Amino acid sequence: MSTISAIALSGMNAAVRRLEVSASNVANAESTGALPSANGTVPADVPQAYAPLRLIAAESPGGPGVQTSVSTVAPPTVAISDPQAPFANPDGEVAAPNVDISREMIEQVIASYSFAANAAVMKADDGMAKTLIDTMA
């Protein structure tokens, strides 16, 4: 595999991971839980809110390409009113994931275009390699 194709493949893998992270956030956007206490803990017998994820992409330190890592969004939750929830605090608030659906839609579009662009680079690299082989033969 050429260096160009290796870079494009790493970009495609990063796009797939970006889409996975965003899909997880959207799927769990309504997963509420108990608000943490003053010391930041949630009792074990009540549900915890989903902690949204964020993709971090950077240049690979070992060579060309993209390396990704996943971290949690800070702050992971926001307080919302849901007095009907069995785990609501005395003020009727629960913790909801700090997920911005519009941002997640943008992340998914970016992932789609990034994957398509890197696939086009791989196709072009393949075409150049075939041309080179045909010229040399």
C-alpha positions in Angstrom: 0.0 0.0 0.0 1.3 3.4 -0.9 1.8 6.2 1.6 -1.0 8.1 0.0 -3.4 5.2 0.4 -2.3 4.7 4.0 -3.0 8.3 4.8 -6.4 8.1 3.1 -7.2 4.8 4.9 -6.4 6.4 8.3 -8.7 9.3 7.3 -11.5 6.8 6.5 -11.0 5.0 9.8 -11.2 8.4 11.6 -14.4 9.2 9.8 -15.9 5.9 10.8 -15.0 6.5 14.4 -16.4 10.1 14.3 -19.7 8.6 13.1 -19.7 5.9 15.8 -19.1 8.5 18.5 -21.8 10.8 17.2 -24.3 8.0 16.8 -23.7 6.9 20.4 -24.4 10.5 21.6 -27.6 10.8 19.6 -28.8 7.3 20.7 -28.3 8.2 24.4 -29.3 11.9 24.3 -32.4 11.2 26.4 -30.7 8.9 28.9 -31.2 10.8 32.1 -30.0 9.9 35.6 -29.7 11.3 39.1 -27.9 14.6 39.6 -24.6 14.1 41.3 -24.4 15.2 44.9 -22.2 18.1 46.1 -19.2 15.8 46.2 -19.8 14.7 42.6 -21.0 11.1 43.3 -24.2 9.4 42.3 -25.7 6.7 44.6 -25.2 3.2 43.3 -29.0 2.3 43.4 -30.1 5.1 40.9 -29.3 5.4 37.2 -26.5 7.6 36.0 -26.9 9.9 33.0 -25.0 9.0 29.8 -21.7 10.8 29.6 -21.4 12.1 26.0 -18.2 11.5 24.0 -16.1 13.7 21.8 -13.7 12.6 19.1 -10.2 14.1 19.1 -8.3 13.7 15.8 -4.6 14.5 15.4 -1.7 13.8 13.2 -0.2 10.4 13.8 3.1 10.7 15.7 4.5 7.6 14.0 4.1 8.9 10.5 1.6 10.3 8.1 -2.1 9.9 8.7 -4.6 10.6 11.4 -4.8 9.2 14.9 -8.1 9.4 16.9 -9.0 9.3 20.6 -12.2 9.6 22.5 -12.9 11.7 25.6 -16.0 12.7 27.5 -17.6 16.1 27.1 -17.1 18.5 29.9 -19.4 19.0 31.7 -21.0 15.7 30.8 -24.5 16.5 32.1 -26.8 19.4 32.6 -29.7 19.7 35.0 -33.2 19.5 33.6 -36.6 19.5 35.2 -38.3 16.1 35.4 -40.2 16.0 38.7 -41.9 12.7 37.6 -38.6 10.8 37.6 -38.2 8.5 40.6 -34.6 9.6 41.0 -35.3 13.4 40.7 -33.8 15.6 43.5 -36.1 17.5 45.8 -36.3 20.4 43.3 -37.5 17.9 40.6 -34.3 18.0 38.6 -32.4 15.2 37.0 -29.1 15.0 35.1 -29.4 14.9 31.3 -26.5 14.3 28.8 -24.9 17.4 27.5 -25.6 16.5 23.9 -26.3 19.1 21.3 -28.2 17.3 18.5 -27.4 20.0 15.9 -23.7 19.6 16.6 -24.1 15.9 16.3 -25.8 16.3 12.9 -22.8 18.4 11.8 -20.4 15.8 13.0 -22.2 13.1 11.0 -22.1 15.3 7.8 -18.4 15.9 8.4 -17.8 12.2 8.8 -19.7 11.4 5.6 -17.8 14.0 3.5 -14.5 13.0 5.1 -15.0 9.3 4.3 -16.0 10.1 0.7 -13.1 12.5 0.1 -10.6 9.9 1.5 -12.2 7.2 -0.7 -11.7 9.4 -3.7 -8.0 9.9 -2.8 -7.6 6.1 -2.6 -9.3 5.6 -6.0 -7.0 8.3 -7.5 -3.9 6.7 -6.0 -5.0 3.3 -7.4 -5.5 4.9 -10.9 -2.0 6.5 -10.7 -0.4 3.2 -9.7 -2.2 1.4 -12.6 -1.0 4.0 -15.0 2.6 3.8 -13.8 2.5 0.0 -14.1 1.1 0.2 -17.6 3.8 2.7 -18.6 6.6 0.6 -17.2 5.3 -2.6 -18.9 
